[in-house]
Amino acid sequence: MKLHIVARGKIGRSPESELVDRYAKRIAWPFQITELPETGGTIPAPVTPFRTVLLDERGKQLSSEEFAALLGRWRDDGVREVRFMIGAADGHGDHARDSADLLIAFGAMTWPHMLARAMLAEQLWRATSILAGHPYHRSG
């Protein structure tokens, strides 16, 4: 199953981009990042069947184990791509929220979009590591 981050804004050369790259290289599953301008832009056609997950302050807070289990279920159910949408500074509109399969949040605090991208890449690597039985993740 392909893990696809679709993010508004260019990350450029930054400490955050180095973190994203570090974790992206470790993810054993097919992985892609698509950057879009702050407004507009074309999202590539999805591989079907697919799921859309929005990072949103109103989203559900999942533990790393719950997140891994969800990805594992989708993979086992034949989902071929999961798109993780990171919005622009104003977040996502109501239409995007209503049409998403899931909204997730990294806690109640607001995070800079570039840092959220790095955090998501790390959690995708952690989730795939959990599913592979890798010792990186230590659950409590």
C-alpha positions, 0 to 999 in steps of 0.5 A: 500500500502506498503512503502519500503525503500531499502538502500545501507549501514548499518545504525547501531546504530546512531542518524540517525537510531533513527530518522528512527525508530521513524518515522517508528513506526508512519507510519500506512501503511505497511512499510519495510526497506531493507538494502543492502551492498554497492555493490551487494546484493539481493532485495526482489521480489516486491509485484505487481503492484509496483512503483520504486522511486529513491532518486537522486540529478537529481530528481524532488523536490516535496512539502510534499502535492505533495508527499502525493497526488502522494502516494494517487493516486498510492494507489487509482490506486491499486499500492501495493508497492512503493520502495524508493531506496537510493543508495551508495555513488556514487548514482544510475547508468543510467540504474536504473535512466532510469527504475525508475518510478520517481526520487526525490530529497531533494533539490539541496544539497547533503545529507549524505545517512543515513540522507536522510534515516531519512528524507525520513522516516519522509516524508513518515510519513508526507505524510500518515498523510496528507492523513489521515487528521492528524493535524501534517502537517501544510500547508502554 
